[in-house]
Amino acid sequence: MFIATNNVLRYANLSDFHGHTTSIPVVNANDIAAIDYDPLEGYVYWGDDNLEIISRAKLNGTGK
């Protein structure tokens, strides 16, 4: 599950019952409004309402 609050993107593994989340390093994020994940390529995509751009990164923050 992916969670966004303004400029922070987090990933929560639902099979981890301890409630831990992992931050995904993102740049050019000001107001994240939408998130999608491509499990085949391993990319997270997010749309930023304020900057009016769509960005992507791997879960570790690389591959932008």
ABEGO torsion letter per residue (X at the ends): XBBBBGABBBBBBAABAAGBBBBBBBBGBABBABBBBBAAAGBBBBBBAAAGBBBBBBAAGBGX
